[in-house]
Amino acid sequence: MSTMRAGALAALGLLAVSALALPGTVVGRELFERDVDLMWAAQNAAVVRALADGAWPLWDPRAGFGQPLLANPNVQALYPPAWLAILLPPGLAYVLLTHLHLVFAGLGVRALALRLGRGPHAALLAGALFVAAGPTLSFVNMWNHLAGIAWMPWVLLLADRALCAPTRHSALTWGVAAAAQALAGSPDLCLLTHGITLGLVLFRLRWSPSVAAPARLSAIGLAALAAAALAAAQWLPSAEVIARSERGALPAQARLYWSLSPQALAQVALPVRFDAIPELAGAEVVAPLAELWNPLLGSLHVGPIALALAVAGMAGRGRARFALLALALLALALALGRHTPAYALASALFPPLAALRHPSKFVLVLPLAVALLAAAGAERMVAGHVRAFRVTLAVLAGLGLALAAGASVAPGLDGAPAWTALFAADPLALGLGATLALVALAASALPAGRAVTAVAAVVAMLAFNAPTNATAPAGFVAARPKNAAAVRALGERAYVWDYGEQGRLAVPGLPGALLDVPYEPRAQARVLALREYLLPPSAGRWGIAGSYDRDLMGFFDAPQRAAVMALRAAEGTERYARLLQRGAVEVVVALHAHDHAGLEPRGELPGFFRRTAHAYRVPDPLPRAYAVGGVRAVASDEEGVVLLGDAGFEPRAEVALAAASPRLAPADFVQRVAVVARRADVVELDVELSHPGHVVLLEAWDPGWRAEVDGAPAPVLRANGIFRAVAVAAGRHRVTMRYRPRAATVGLAVSLLTAIGLVVAWRTSRP
């Protein structure tokens, strides 16, 4: 059978596994959970809106007071597969992208297994096990991480080829794959892949000394240069934003949130579920086990059969098995986050880890190692070396049956220990998993035992992991919330409360308000509730701009974060209304009363939360664009934020500027400012002033904004700590602001030139 035909058949097989892992998508249903509806759809809509307006997708004017778009790697603005979402309805596009990346990931693991010496059937098993594994499928609702996962085995494969046969062609191929992973938008997966690659380099230098070290170093350097240059259009803008943000100094609480719970490790081998703990165990158990019933990853399950095959693979020969085992153990130690000193030590030795969040992502390495070892174990079964497999599987099957028996009676026993709640949720799954393990155990004694065991391993994974990702009817992701029109009628810019998630100030008694949805199915009801509530950034899809929104990516600098926290801290005081008015906020949506804040109630908003949402109109907000004649000098932009809510500050007459000369506004100052053109990356104003002054635009300042007054360049100043201002002389003028960050311009030029150069080099370097 030709290599191409074998690859095509393998792709079809992996597509079948992907379809069985997400069965709802086969009948036209859509994926929607977690941030797919809240963030991915909003970001994609921002890209589509910018392109439709003839603008570059550089800036999203509706996220908060405006935020960088291209610089946010999650947006995947430069990742070609993601452009599918520009052409198709969002729900359908997301499903197709998910299956595409799952199959691509499986093919990459299959190729890795082939390179490790596995036969075609065992290699296909490795790919199928990786696709069906719980950690892999848990990333289905995290689009950029899933794309990064799909590229990881290919980067490792091409790196190993370049290290073993260092040529210009092999090095450039490795670099292109690494660049593609960077454009896929997951810095976490890039860092993880590069860490494994470093281990691979050390392994090859130590155990494969036949290739000269200078040749390998040249290949590494060429690959790194090609990857960095080709992906410059993404990483340069991202690095520029991160450099001025607080992302590099995240507090431990934010970084270590969603560490892998030690109790959850039981789910790796056994089909136990933890999502019913609050109902089964009571409030006293919820707090210490919160990471179990609300995890980042919906499943860790790789199954007893795959683990037993991996143990059998460890009983074979070759140094690669020990490298895979060490890799899996290291990844688990890092995934445990705050529960072990490993993550803190790794962060101290490798500072870039301090910019990453949620250590449980590292557990992804486990199914990769298990899949590759299981492929070796499956081949050892053919040779009759099955003792390690049988012993391991018998132990796991027996444990599963014992837990299933105990779980079936424990909930009915008075005074049953609280830990039984961990296994009481799904005794049927425990029994089914143990039964499949026993079937595989019996099959290992048959001539065709390998095939039966392989099928049982994949089926055991799919039986437990398929429910990990919920689906909704077709059109769910694109459906417009009913409340959008009501809120939009009150104003274009809104502030929607998010109730203290991860370090934010919270309203007493309401920190979990956005999870309190008393409807089933729970996952679908929660997404509907958040959508109807118009929680940012989702409201941007429906023409509603944000304001003092939460910093989802950690990209805010100190003044921006201070402004958000200042509004939350001012709730219940006169300062609260002033901050809203001076941010041109026209409507507030909240689940708690605002009658005391000087806002005007505008009725209830129907929704799915247990609490009723209310809309409030902000009286007399400032216009989005206006001009002032006075200047209030402040020592810093943070001081400008403080002044923004001060009763003694007159925003209609003066603007707060750092390192500026103070100036009183003329008593007879007259101004007229009109927005005559607007795109995502351009704002054009018609301005007429009686005296020299400053045009103020109540949209976020960023160093990438450039201004022209009547065609002449003018500096964009940071007004009132977080907004934009331009100095304008008396008379009538045309003021134009364009978002052209230098890093994006340079990055796009470098990437384009590199792509052209790679095409030329490719044609001249092919073996």
N, C-alpha and C positions, 0 to 999 in steps of 0.2 A: 504494500500500500504506500502510495506517495506521501511525502511529508505534508504537502498541502491538503490532500484529502483527509489524512489523519487529523490534521488540525481543524478542518471544517467539521468532521464528525465529533471531535472533542468539544467544539464550540456549541454544537447542537445539544450534546449531552449536558453540558453545563447550563445551557439555557433552560433545559428541562428542570434541572435542580433549582435554578433561580425562580422559575415559575411555580414550582411546588413550595418553595420557601415563602413566596408572596402570592398565594392562590387567588386572593381577591382581585389582583391586578389582571389576571387572565380573563376575567369576565367583565372587564371595563371599569372596575372600581379604582379609586385614586388613593395615593398615599398623602398624608396630611399632618402627621403628628409633630409634636414639639415645635420646632422653629420653622418647619416647612411652610406652614400657613402664615405664621407671625412675621418671619424675617425673609425667607427665601422668595416668597411670592412678592413681597414689597420691594425687595432689592431688584428682582427681575423686572418688575413694573417700572422702577425708576430708570433702568437701562433702556427699556423699550420706549419710555416717554422721552428720554433725552434724544435717542436716535430719531424718533418721529418728528421732533422739533428741529432736526438738523444740527444737533449739538453733540459734542463728544461726551461720552459717559464718564465725566470726571467728578461731577458734584451732584449731590441729591439735595435740592432745596427744601424738601418736605420732611426730612429726617431731623428732628429737633429744629434748631434755628438754621439748619443747613449743615451737611457733613460731607467729607470726601467720599466719593463713590468708587472710583478706580483704585484708590489707595487701600480700600478695604478688601483684603484678599478673598474674603468669603463671597464677594459678589461674583467672582470668576469672570470679570468683564473681558479678559483676554484669553479665556480658555475655550478653544473652538467647540468642543462638545456641548458646552453650556449654551451656545448660540441657538441650539435647538429650541430652547424656551422662548426665543424671540419669534420663532416662526409658528409655533404650535400653542394650543391652549395650555395653561400652566400645569394643570393636573396631568394631562396626557404626557407632556414633555417630561415631567418629573419621573413618571413611571418608566418611560423609555430610557431616560438617563440612568435610572437605578439598575435596570436589567443590563444595560450596556456595560456599566462599571462592574457589576457582579461577575458577568461572564468574562470580562477582560481580566479581572483579578484572578479568577479560576484558571484561565489560560496561562497567566504568569506563574502561578504556583505549579501548574503542570509542567511548564518549561523548566522551572527550577528543579523539580523532581527528576526530570529527564537528564538534566546536567549532573545531578548527583548519582547517576547511574541506574536509576529506576527504569523498569520496562514501561511500555506505553499504557498498559492497563493500570499498573500501580500508580503511575504519574497522573492519570485521569482521576483515580481515586483521591489522590492528594488535592487536586483542584476542587473536586466535588465536596470534600470534607471542609475545605477552607470556606467555600461559598455558603455551605449549610450551617457553619458554626455560629453559635450565639453571639460572640463578640462582633463578628463580621456583620451579621444581620442587624445588630443593634445600631450600627452606623448608617442604616438606610435613611433615617430621618435627619442625618447630619451630612448634607450633600457634599460639602468641600472635603470633609474627612473621608467619606466613601470614595471620592475621586482620588484622594491621596493614597488610600489603601490599594486601589486598583493599579496604581503605578508602582507601588513599592516592590513587588516581586520582580517586575521588569527592570527596575533600576538595579536591584541586586544581581539579577542574571547578567545584565550587560556589563556591570562592574566586574563581575568575576571573569567574563570573557576577555575584557580588556586587560585585566591583571595577568591572565594566563597567556594571552597572545596580544601583547601591546603593539597595536598599529594605529596609524592616524584614523583609519576608518572605525575601528572598534572604540577608540577613545571618544570620537565625535558622536557615535551612536549612544554611548553611555551618557554623554553630556546632554544630548537632546532629550533623552528620557528623564533625566533629572530636572531639566528645564520644564518639561511638560508637567511633572509633579508639582513644581513651584507654581506654575500658572493655574493648577487645579485649586489652589487657594487654602491649603492646610499647612501652615508653618509647623504644626505639631507633628504631622506625618513626615514632612520633609526632615525635620530634626531627628525623628526616630529612624528613618531610613538611612540618613547619613551616619548616625551612630552605629547601626548594624554594618554599614559599609566600612567604617573604620575598623571594626572587628574583623571583617573579611580581609581587609588589606593586611592587618597584622597576622592573620591566619596564613595567608598566602606567602608573606615574607618569611614566616617561620617554617612552614611545612612544604612549600613549593619553591625551593631556592633555585630551580633550574633556569628561571628567567632572570636576566640581569636586573638588578635593582634600579639602575638609571633609566632603563626602558620603562619600567613600571612607574617610576616617579614622573617621567615625561607624559605617560598616558593619563595619570591622575591629574597632572597640571593642565593638560589640554582639555580633559573632560570638565574640570572645574571651571576653566575659563569659558568654554562653550556654553555650559549651563548658566553661569552668571550673566554672560552677555545676552543670551537668547531670552532669558527671563527678566532682564533689567527693567522692562516696561512695567513689571509688577512689583518687584522687590524694592526698586529705588523709591517710588512714591510711598510704599508701605513703610520703609525704613525711615523716611523723612517724617512721617506722621508719628511713628512710634518714638523717634528720638526726642520730640518735644512733648510727648504725652507722659502720663504716669504709668504706662503699661510695664515698663522695665522695672518698676519698684512696687509691684502689686503686694498688698498685705497678705500675710500667710492665710488669713481666713478666705480671701478670694482665690488664691492660688490652689489651696488644698481642698476647697469645696469639691465634693464628689470624688473623694478618695475611695478606693475599693474597700468595702467592709470585709474584715477577716471572715465573718460568718458566711459571706456570700461565696467563698471558695468552695463550699459544699456543692454549689450549683454547677461547678465545672464538670464534675463527674456524675452527679445525680440529678434527675429531673425534679427538682424542688422549686416551688415558687414562693415568693415573699410578698406579693402585692396585696394579700389579704390580711397581713399582720394587724393593721389598725382595727379591723372588724373582729378578728379572732382573739387578739391578745389584750386589748384594752389600752387605754391611754398611757398606763404606766410603762408599757413596753415600746410604745411608738417612739419616744424620744431617743433612747439609746440605739434603736434599730432603724432610725429614719433613713439611713443610706441604703437599707435593704428594700424598702417598699417604695422609695422614690429615687431610684438610681439613675445615673447618666446612661448606663448600658442596660437595656431591657433584659438581656440574657447573657450569661457567661458559659452556657452549656456547650460542651464538646462531646459529651457522652462517654459511657463506660467502654463501649466497643472500640471507639477511636483511641481512647487512652490506653486500653489493653494492647492494641496494635502498636501504639507508640512505644510501650514498654518492650514489646517483642522486637521492635526496631532497634532499641537500645542494646539488645542482646547480640546485635550483629557486629560487624567489623567496620573499621574506619574511624578517623578522628572527627569527621563531620558530626557524628551523633552526639559527641560530648559538647561540641560547639553549640548545637541546637538546644541541648538540655540546659547549658549555662545561659544561653540567650533567654529561654523561657523563664528560668528562675529569676534572672535579673529583671526581666520585664514585670513579673509578678511583684517583686519587692518594690519596684518603683510605683506600680499601680496602687499599692497599699497606701501610698502617700503619707499622711500624718500618722498612720498606725505603726510605722517603722522608721528608723533613722536613715534608711537608704535614700529616700527622696531628698531630704535635707542635705545629706552628704553629697549627693550628685549635683544638687543646685550650687553648693559651695565650690565644687570642683569645676563645674561647667555653668557659669553665670547665665547664659541664654535661657536656661530652664526657668529662671525667675520671671520671664515674660510669658510663660505658658500657664494655662489653667487646667484643672481637673485631671489629676494623675491617673485616674482609672482608664484613660485612653491607652496607656501603655500595655494593657492586658491583651491588646490586639495581637501582639507577638506570639502569645500562647497558641492560638489555633494555627498559625503559620508553622511553628515548630512541631506541633502535634501532627499536622497534615503530612509534613515531610517525613517524620519518623514513622507514622502509620503506614506510609507507602512502602518503606523498607520492611516493616513488620509483616505486611501482607505478602511480600515476596518471600520472606523467611518461612511463612506457612507452607508454601509450595515445597520448600526444601525439607519440610518436616520438623523445623525448629519452632515448636508452638508451646513449649512448656511455660515460658514467661507470660505469653498471651493468656493461656488457660488459667494460670494461677491468679493473675490480675483480674481477669474478667469474672472468675468465680467469686473472688472477694467482693468486688463491686456489686455483682448481682445479688449476692447474699445480703449485703448491707442494704441495698435498695428494697428487697423483700421485707427485711426486718423493719425498716423505717415505714414502709407502706402499711404493714400490719399494725405498728404502733400508732401511726397517724390516723388510722381508721377508727381507733377506739379512744384515743387521747382526748379529743374535744368533748366527749361525753363523760369523762371522769372528773369528779369533783376534786379540786385541788391539784389538777394536772400542772406540772411545772411549765413555766412560761416558754421555755425553749421548744416545747412540742408545737407551739404555734408556727414555728419556722417550717415544719413539715406537714402541718395539718391542712394546708391550703389545697394540695393536689395529690392525694394518695393514689388516684387512678394513674397519674403520670408516673409515679414511682413504680407502681406495679407493671405498667406497660414497658417502662425502660428496663426493669429487671427481666421481664419475659423475653424481650428482644435480645438482651445480653445472654440469656440461657440458650436461646436459639442459635446465636452465633457460636456459643461454646460447644454446642452439640455439632454444629456444622463443621467445626474445625477438624473433626475426625473423618470427614467425608472427602472423597477425591475432589469434589467440586466445592470444597469448603471455603476457599478463598473468595469465590464469587458471591456465595451466600453471605459470608461475613462482611464483605465490602458493601453489599446492598443493605444489610442490617445496620451497619455503622451510619450510613447516610440517612436511612429511614429513621433511625433512632434520633438523630439530630433534628431532622425536619419535623418529626412528630411533636417535639417539645418547642422548637424555635419558630415554627411557622406563625403562631399567634403573637409573636413579639411585635409585629408591625400591623396596626389596625388599618383598615381601609374604609373609605366612604363612597357613596354613590358618585357616578360620573358628574362632573360639573361642580363638585363641592368646593374645590380650591378657588374657583373663579367666581363663586356666588357672592353677590354684593350684599353687605349687611343692611338690614332695614333701618338701622339708626343713622347710617351715613348721611342720608338726606336731611334728617331732622337736625343733626349737629351742623352740617354744612350750611343750613339756612340761618343759623345763629352766627356763623363766622367762619373764616377760612383757616384761622390759626387757633389751635386748641391746646389745653393742658389736660392730660388724662393721668390720674393718680395710678401708681403701680404698687403702693403699699409695702415698701421697705424690703425689697428683695436684695439679698447679699450686701449687707453693710449700709443700706440706706436708712434714713430715719423713718420710723414706722408710726402709724396712728395706733394708739393703744387699743388692743382688742381686734385689730384687723390685719395682722401680718400675714395670715393665710387666706385672705378674702378671695384672691384670684384663683384659688384651688377649690373653693367651696361651691361645688356644682352638684346639686342633688338629682341628677338625671342620668339615664343610661341610654346608649353605651357611654361609659364615662369619658373615654378618650375623645370621642367625637363631640360630646357635650361641652367639654372643657374648651376645645378649639372654637366651637360656635360661641361660647360665652365670651371668650377673649376677643373674638372678631366683632361681635355686637357691641362690646364695650369699647371698641376702637383703640385697644391698647397699642401704643407706639411700638414699632414703626408701621404697623399694619394699616393705620388710618391714611397713610400717604397714598395708598392705592386708590383711594376714593376721593382725592382732591382736598384732603384735610392736612394742613401742615402742622408739624409738632412744635414744641417750644422748649421748656425746661425738662427734656426727656432724659431718662436714665442712660448712662454711658454703657451700652451693651458690649462694646469691643474693648473698652479701656483705652480709647484713643484721645480722650479729652486731656487738655493741659490743665494746670492748676486753676486759672481763672474760670474756665468753663465748668469744671467740677464744683468750684466754690459757688457759682451762680445756681447750679442745680440744688446743692445742699442748702443754700440760703433760702430758697423758696420753700423747701420742705420744713426748715426750722422756723419759718415765719408763719406757718399755718395757725390761724386763730388770732392773728394780730393785724393791725392796720398795714403793716409792712407787706403782708401777703398780697393784698389787693394792689398796692403800689408796684410791686415787682411784676405782677401780671400785666398791669396797664402799661408799664414802661418796656415790656417785651412785646407789645402789640398783640397780646393774647386776648381773644374775643370770647372764648367759651371754655368752661371747665367741666369735666366729667368726673364724677367721684361716687364712691359707695358710702360716703359718710356726709353728714350735714355740713353745709357751708353758709348757713343763714347768718352766722355771726361775722362773716368775712367781708361784708359790704357788697356781695355779689347778688345778682337778681335771679331767683329761681325760675327755671323755664320748663319744669315738669320732669316726669319720670321717663326713663328710657327702658323699653322692654328688653329682657335678656334672660340668661340662664343661671346667673348666680343666685345663691340663697338670699343675698341682700339685693335691694333694688338700686339701680344706678340712677343718678340724677344729673341733669344738665343745668348749668348756671351761666348766665351772661355776665361778662365783665364790663362794667360801665365805663364809658369814656376812655377806651384804650388809645394809645398813640397810633398814628398811621404808620404803615410799614416804612415809608420814606418821607422825610421832612427835612427842613433846614433850620439851623439856629445861628444866632449871632455871637453868643458868648462861649467862653472856654473856662472850664474848671480844671485846674492843674492838679493831678494826683501823683503820688510817688510811685505807684505801681498799678498794674492792671487789676490785681486783687483788690486794691483800695477802690478802684473804679466800680467793681462789683458791689462792694459794701455801700458805696455812695448811691448806687442805683436804687436801693430801697429806702434811702434816707428822706425824711420829710422835708429837709432843708434844700434838697436838690431840685432844680427846676428843669426837667428834661426838655420842655418846649422852648426854653430860652438858652440853654447851655449844654455843652457836651463835655464829659469827663475824659481827658486825655493825659496819658502818662508822659512825663518829661516835656511838657508844653508850657508856653507862657500864658498866664491867666488873662482873660479879657472879659469885660462886662458886655452884655448884649445891649446894643443901642435901643433906646426907648422907642424909636420909630421903625424898628426892624420889621420888614415885610418880606414874606417868602411864599413861593409857590413851587411845589415839586410834584411832577406827574411821571408815573411809570409809562413809557411809550413802547417799550419792547422788553420781552423777558423770555429767556430760554434757560435750560438747566444751568448752563455755564456763563450766561451773559445777562446783565441787567442794564437797560438804557433808560436814563432819566432826562426829562426836560426840566430845567431849573431856572428860576428867575428870582434874584435877590436884590433888595434895596441897598444892602451894605455887604461887605465881605463877610463870609461865614463858612459854615461847614454843612455839607449835605450828610445826613445820617440815614443809614439803611439798617433797619432792625433785623439783620440777618447775620449769621455767624461770621466773625473775622477768621481769616486763614491767610498765612503768608503767600499762598498761591494766587491770591486775587490781585489783579492789576487794574489800574484806572487810567482813564484819559478824560481830560476836560477840553472839549472842542478839538479833539485829536492830539493834544499834547499830553505826554505821560504825567501822571500825578500819583503821589504815594497814597496807599490805602491805610488809614490810621485805625487803631483799635479804639473804638468808641465805647464809653461806659463799661469797659472791661472785657466785653465779649462781642460787640457789634462792629460795624464798619462805618467809616466816615472819610470824606474827601473835602479838602479845603477848596473853596470856590470864591472867585472875585465877584464883585457886584455886577449886576446885569443878567442877561439871559445866556444860558450855556447848555450844552449837551454833555452830560456826564455818562460815561460808559464804563462798566466794571466787567472784566472778563476773568474767569478762573483758568489760569495757565500756570500751574505749579512747575517750577523748573525741573524737578526730579522726574515728573511725568514726561515732559518734552524730551529731556535727555534720554530717559529710559526707552521711550518709543523709538527714538532715532537709533540708539544702540541695538535694540532688538531687531529692527528692520534691516540694518546693515549686516548684522550677524546672520540673520536668516538667509540673506542673499549670499553671503560668504560661505555659509554651510552648504548651500545647494551647489556652489562651484566646487568646494572642497570634496563634497560627496562624490561628485562625478569623476573627480581625478584620483580619489583614494580607494575606490571600491576594489576589493581583491579580485 
